[in-house]
Amino acid sequence: MKRKSRFFPTLILLGFLCGAFFLAVLRLDFFTIRQIEVTGPKRISPKEILKRSGLRPDINMFSFLESSLTEEILKNPWITSAHIKRELPGKVIIEIKEIEPFCLVLMENGELYYMSKTGEKLGYANFNDGLDFPVLTGEVIMSPDLLAGALEILKLSLESPTLNWREIAEINLNSVYGLTVLTTDGRRIDFGESKIPEKWYKVEKIITHARGINLTEKYINISSGKIGVVDFKL
C-alpha cells in the first residue's frame, strides 16, 4: 500500500514536469517559425497552400499537428500528397505533389475542365496550363460507365504505337451510341459501350493491316465487338 501511495504522487509530479517542459519549449524563440517554404507547386499558388495550412511566422513550430495541416491542404483536388518538414532553427517546409491532368472535359454548359486519370474533375482549363489534351464531350458526368470506358481508351492509347494518346482529339460519350473516338487527322472510330480492351486490340489490328497495304482508314465501327466495319480514305 505504501508503494502505491508513493507511486501516484511521483507520477503526477512527472506529468507536471513534462507539461512544464513542453510549455517552456513552446515559448523558446529558438523554435519560433521565421521562414515558411513551399516546394512542388506548379498550378497552385504558394499563397493558397499557406492559407490552407494555417501556418504563419512567429508561432512555435511544434504547436501544430502535421496530420491536421496536410488533411486541410489535401482538400485541393490538384494535390496528391503533402508533407511538413521542420528544420531548426525556425524553418518549416511544406512539400506538395500535384496531379497531372490527363484529359479535358467539355461540360454541357460549355465550361472546360481538366480531369485526372481516375476521373476526378480538377480545375478550369486555361491557356497557361495548356489545352493540348484529348477532350471528353457529351454525357460525361451523367454516364459513369461511359466515362470509365473513355478513360480506359485513353490509358490504352498511352502505350499504343498504332493509335497514340496524342492522336486522339475527342471522345464523345453518348448513352445510345456509346463511345466515339475522333482523331486529330479526322478519323472516326465507334467503340460502343462495353469490352473496351478487346475492341481496342481489334482496332489496332485493323489499323496495322491497313498500313501494311498502304491504306488509311477513315471510319471504323467495332461497336458490335465481333466484326469491324471499315471505310478507307481514297
BELRASUL-V460615 format. One record per backbone hydrogen bond with DSSP energy under -0.5 kcal/mol. NH is the residue of the N-H (numbers start at 1). CO is the residue of the C=O. Records with the same first field share a line. If there is no record, write none. Layout:
NH: CO ; CO
This chain:
5: 1
6: 2
7: 3
8: 4
9: 5
10: 6
11: 7
12: 8
13: 9
14: 10
15: 11
16: 12
17: 13
18: 14
19: 15
20: 16
21: 17
22: 18
23: 19
24: 20
25: 21
26: 22
27: 23
28: 24 ; 25
31: 28
32: 29
33: 59
34: 90
35: 90
37: 92
39: 37 ; 94
48: 45
49: 45
50: 46
51: 47
52: 48
53: 49
54: 50
55: 50
58: 33
59: 56
61: 31
63: 60
69: 65
70: 66
71: 67
72: 68
73: 69
74: 70
75: 72
76: 73
79: 76
80: 97
81: 97
83: 95
85: 93
87: 91
90: 30
91: 87
92: 35
93: 85
94: 37
95: 83 ; 93
96: 39 ; 94
97: 81
99: 78
102: 115
103: 115
104: 134
105: 113
106: 136
107: 105 ; 111
110: 107
113: 105 ; 111
114: 123
115: 103
116: 120
119: 116
122: 114
125: 112
130: 126
133: 131
135: 169
136: 104
137: 135 ; 171
139: 173
140: 138
143: 139
147: 143
148: 144
149: 145
150: 146
151: 147
152: 148
153: 149
154: 150
155: 151
156: 152
157: 153
158: 154 ; 155
159: 155 ; 156
160: 157
165: 157
167: 164
168: 164 ; 165
169: 167 ; 182
170: 182
171: 135
172: 180
173: 137
174: 172 ; 178
178: 174
179: 192
180: 172
181: 189
182: 170
183: 187
184: 167
186: 183
188: 218
189: 181
190: 220
191: 179 ; 189
192: 179
199: 195
200: 196
201: 197
202: 198
203: 199
204: 200
205: 201
206: 202
207: 203
208: 204
209: 205
210: 206
211: 207
212: 208
213: 209 ; 210
214: 211
215: 210
218: 231
219: 231
220: 188
221: 229
222: 190 ; 220
225: 222
229: 221 ; 227
230: 228
231: 219
233: 216
